[in-house]
Each structure stands twice: as C-alpha cells, then as structure tokens.
Amino acid sequence: MILKKGEKIHVIHRRHFEKDPHRHFVGIVDDYEAGVARVTGHVYAVDSSKFVFVRRQEVRVRLISIVSGDVLVNILPMTVNLEKIVYQQQKKGVRITDGGDWHIEIGEYAWM
C-alpha cells in the first residue's frame, strides 16, 4: 500500500499558473484506497502581504488524489510534531520544520 492509516504527510499542491495561490497541507492519513487519501490536518497558504506561509486554524478533512499529478506528497517521520510545524524563509527557499531535528527544504519548488 502506498499510504498507511496514521502516516503523517506534507502535501504541496502544484500551481498551474504563476498567480495561482501557494497551498500546502499537513496532516494524518485517515484512510487510503485506489489512489485517494482521506486526510485530516491543516492548510498552509502564503500571506501575499507578508510573503510568509500561515497555517489556517480550522482543522480540515480532505480527499486528495495521490495519482492525479497535481500534488507532491512527502511522508513525514512519525516523530514530527504536526502542531509545531512552521515555515522559515531561507536564502535559497523555504525550510519547513517542527523546531526539532526534522526539516524539509523546498527551495526547488519556486514558491514566490
């Protein structure tokens, strides 16, 4: 199985046009079947006035097609604290971290 119930994931929604919003999703897989994941978590979007990613406070339940080609999915270690995830602007891109040893660099995804 590609995704397992309880796995933590970070999802980057591909932008099709330059002015499309930057949207990410961080959450836990509730179920997975036939290329579609049901996940619960938080949306992160760019605040264009400050040029920073902000977490939407409301918890969302989403269905995400993993096979659509419209998302990039990162499987996160089980030790990652999803409630502490923050985005930090770096010289060459953005670093996503929970404040511990874990982080992802997303500089290769031209985010701005």
N, C-alpha and C positions, 0 to 999 in steps of 0.2 A: 504494500500500500504506500502511496506517495506521501500522504499526510496521516498522522495518527491523532486520535482524540487526545486532547490535553497538551499537544505541542504548542509552543509559543512561536508566533510568526510576525514578521515585519513585511508589509506589502507596499510596493511602490506602484502606483497607477501610472501607466505610460501616458505622456502628453502627446497628442497628435498634432497640435498647433502651438506655436510659440506663446500665444496668450492664454492657453489652457491653464487652469489652476494646478498647482503642485499639490497632490493629495497622497498621503501615506496612511496606512492603517496598521496598528499594532494590537495584537490580541491573541486569544487562545482558540484553538480549533475545537469546536463542539462536536462536529461530525464531518465526514468526508465520504463522498460517493460519486463515482463516474465523472471525476474531474471538477466537481463543485464542492467547495468547502463552506460550511456554516461556521462563522467565527463571531466571537464576542470580544469587543475591545473599544479602542478609541481612534478617532480620526485625527490626523495631524495635517494642518494646512498652512500655507505661507500667508502671513500677515503682510500684505504688499506695502503697507505704510511704514513698517519697521524692518522688512526683509528678514523675518525670522519665522521659523516653524512654531506654531502654537497648537496645543492639544485642546480639542473640543471636550468640554467637561462631561457631556452626556455619554453614557455607555451605549454603544450601537451593536446590533446583531445584524450581520451582513452575510449574503451569499456571494461568494467570489469564485468565478470560473478560473481555475488554475490553468486550464488548457487554452484559454482564449487568445493568448499572446498580448493581452492588454495589461498584464501585471507582471512584476518581478517579485518573487517571493523568497525571503530569507528565513530559514529555520533558525530560531534563536535557541541558545542553550537554556536548559531548564532552570539554571541558576539566575537568569536575568530577572530583575525586579521590574515588571512592566509599569508599575505605578511611579517609578522614578526615572523613566526614560525622558531624556532631554536631547535637543538638537543644539550643537555648538558649531558656530561658523569658524572654519579654519582657513588658512591661506589658500589651499587648493580645493576647497569644497566644504562639505559638512560632515561632522562626526556625530554619530548617534551613540549615546551611552546611557547607562543607568547609574553612573557615578562610581562604579566599581572597576574591576579589571576588564570587563567586556566593552567592546565598542565595534561599530561598523563605520567605515569611511565610505561616503557616497559621492566623492568628488568626480568620479567617472560619469555620473548622471548629471550633466549640466543643469543644475537646479535653478539657476537665475539667468 
